[in-house]
Amino acid sequence: MSVSRTELVAYLTQSLRPDQYQDYCPNGLQVEGRASVARLATGVTACQALLDKAIAWEADAILVHHGYFWRNEQPEITGMKRRRLRALLQHDVNLLAYHLPLDVHPHFGNNACLGRLMGIDQYGPLQPADPANPGCIGTLPAALSAGEFRISVEKITGKPALHIGDSDAPVRRIAWCTGAAQSYIQAAVDAGADLYLTGEASEQTVHIAREEGIHFVAAGHHDTERFGVQALGEHLAQYFKMEHCFFNIDNPV
């Protein structure tokens, strides 16, 4: 079956409420394609490799977490940007992107999906007084050694993770925020977390972790943000009776 592009976008707007966020990019329909959607491709980033795979699969629309037209980027349509847009327009494929709305959604959000995979069903906001902070904090069902926790995360992502701290020390109170959220480590310290997990690390993150006595895990920007868009795509396919395919374009970062 198929759904009209208008109905699909309206449903996503109602579900994800992008108007509630001050984001770094436009959320919603970024590139208009054909009016009807029967095949939906999803992926983390709208890179050329994802576009090529989706087009070869004959997708009508592509749904991603990282789309185009970011704040302060060069506005000229040249080079890589031209090639990407040309591929979409030539093949009449819609591009939909949701950034912060897909980080924080209570069911389809990257943080919610990763929390469930880590076994943390009950959690709350990392900074309740700051709604701009999308981070979460919760408690594992039972304490693990930091090394055991790192291994469990590596099983989720399928990639090695960076851990700063004593692997034998117990951890139970976990704070996390997917992607490039290493700057929230101090908020995790202030919230009383034993361990803070995100996608990336900066040079200073290591020193903060060591000096504040908090475990730190960097499990990959791409790999911590695979799960939200995939879950949303599966939901849309079931709801609208569409075909869906998630394309995982490997990224070591």
Backbone hydrogen bonds, N-H to C=O, Kabsch-Sander energy under -0.5 kcal/mol:
donor,donor_aa,acceptor,acceptor_aa,energy
3,V,37,V,-2.3
5,R,35,A,-3.5
8,L,4,S,-2.4
9,V,5,R,-2.6
10,A,6,T,-2.2
11,Y,7,E,-2.2
12,L,8,L,-2.2
13,T,9,V,-2.5
14,Q,10,A,-2.3
15,S,11,Y,-2.3
16,L,12,L,-3.0
17,R,13,T,-1.8
20,Q,17,R,-1.9
21,Y,18,P,-1.6
23,D,21,Y,-1.0
28,G,97,A,-3.0
30,Q,28,G,-0.7
30,Q,95,L,-2.8
31,V,95,L,-1.6
34,R,92,D,-2.3
37,V,3,V,-3.3
38,A,36,S,-0.5
40,L,243,E,-2.9
41,A,39,R,-0.5
41,A,61,A,-2.8
42,T,245,C,-2.2
43,G,63,L,-1.7
46,A,66,H,-2.4
47,C,45,T,-2.1
51,L,47,C,-2.3
52,D,48,Q,-2.8
53,K,49,A,-2.0
54,A,50,L,-2.7
55,I,51,L,-2.8
56,A,52,D,-2.3
57,W,53,K,-1.6
58,E,55,I,-1.3
59,A,54,A,-2.5
60,D,39,R,-2.6
61,A,39,R,-1.5
62,I,94,N,-2.6
63,L,41,A,-2.8
64,V,96,L,-2.5
65,H,43,G,-0.7
65,H,44,V,-1.3
66,H,44,V,-2.9
67,G,65,H,-0.7
71,R,24,Y,-3.1
73,E,70,W,-2.0
78,T,76,E,-1.3
81,K,78,T,-1.2
82,R,78,T,-0.8
83,R,79,G,-2.3
84,R,80,M,-2.4
85,L,81,K,-2.5
86,R,82,R,-2.7
87,A,83,R,-2.0
88,L,84,R,-1.8
89,L,85,L,-2.8
90,Q,86,R,-2.9
91,H,87,A,-1.5
92,D,89,L,-0.8
93,V,88,L,-2.5
94,N,60,D,-2.3
95,L,31,V,-2.4
96,L,62,I,-3.1
97,A,28,G,-2.4
98,Y,64,V,-2.0
102,L,99,H,-1.0
103,D,99,H,-0.6
103,D,100,L,-1.3
104,V,100,L,-1.8
105,H,101,P,-0.9
109,G,105,H,-1.3
110,N,102,L,-2.3
111,N,103,D,-1.7
113,C,109,G,-2.8
114,L,110,N,-2.5
115,G,111,N,-2.4
116,R,112,A,-2.2
117,L,113,C,-2.1
118,M,114,L,-2.0
119,G,116,R,-1.3
120,I,115,G,-2.8
121,D,119,G,-0.9
123,Y,121,D,-0.6
124,G,137,I,-2.6
126,L,135,G,-2.5
130,D,127,Q,-2.2
133,N,130,D,-2.0
136,C,176,W,-2.7
137,I,124,G,-2.4
138,G,174,I,-2.7
139,T,122,Q,-0.9
140,L,172,R,-2.4
144,L,171,V,-2.4
146,A,169,A,-2.6
147,G,167,S,-3.0
149,F,145,S,-2.4
150,R,146,A,-2.4
151,I,147,G,-2.2
152,S,148,E,-2.1
153,V,149,F,-2.1
154,E,150,R,-2.3
155,K,151,I,-1.8
156,I,152,S,-1.2
157,T,153,V,-2.4
158,G,154,E,-2.6
162,L,218,A,-2.4
164,I,216,F,-2.8
165,G,163,H,-0.6
167,S,165,G,-0.6
169,A,166,D,-1.3
171,V,144,L,-3.3
174,I,138,G,-2.6
174,I,172,R,-0.8
175,A,195,L,-2.8
176,W,136,C,-2.4
177,C,197,L,-1.9
181,A,179,G,-1.1
184,Y,181,A,-1.8
185,I,182,Q,-1.5
186,Q,183,S,-0.5
188,A,184,Y,-1.8
189,V,185,I,-2.1
190,D,186,Q,-2.7
191,A,187,A,-1.6
192,G,189,V,-1.6
193,A,188,A,-2.4
194,D,173,R,-2.7
195,L,173,R,-1.5
196,Y,215,H,-2.7
197,L,175,A,-2.4
198,T,217,V,-2.3
199,G,179,G,-1.9
200,E,179,G,-1.1
205,T,202,S,-0.7
206,V,202,S,-0.9
206,V,203,E,-0.6
207,H,203,E,-0.7
208,I,204,Q,-2.3
209,A,205,T,-2.5
210,R,206,V,-2.3
211,E,207,H,-2.7
212,E,208,I,-2.4
213,G,209,A,-1.0
214,I,209,A,-1.6
215,H,194,D,-2.4
216,F,164,I,-1.9
217,V,196,Y,-2.5
218,A,162,L,-2.1
219,A,198,T,-2.7
219,A,217,V,-0.6
220,G,199,G,-2.2
221,H,253,V,-3.1
224,T,220,G,-1.8
225,E,221,H,-0.7
225,E,222,H,-0.9
230,Q,226,R,-1.2
231,A,227,F,-2.3
232,L,228,G,-2.6
233,G,229,V,-2.3
234,E,230,Q,-2.2
235,H,231,A,-2.1
236,L,232,L,-2.7
237,A,233,G,-2.3
238,Q,234,E,-1.9
239,Y,235,H,-2.9
240,F,236,L,-2.8
241,K,237,A,-0.7
242,M,237,A,-1.4
243,E,38,A,-2.6
245,C,40,L,-2.0
247,F,42,T,-2.9
247,F,245,C,-0.5
248,N,246,F,-0.6
249,I,247,F,-1.0
250,D,248,N,-0.9
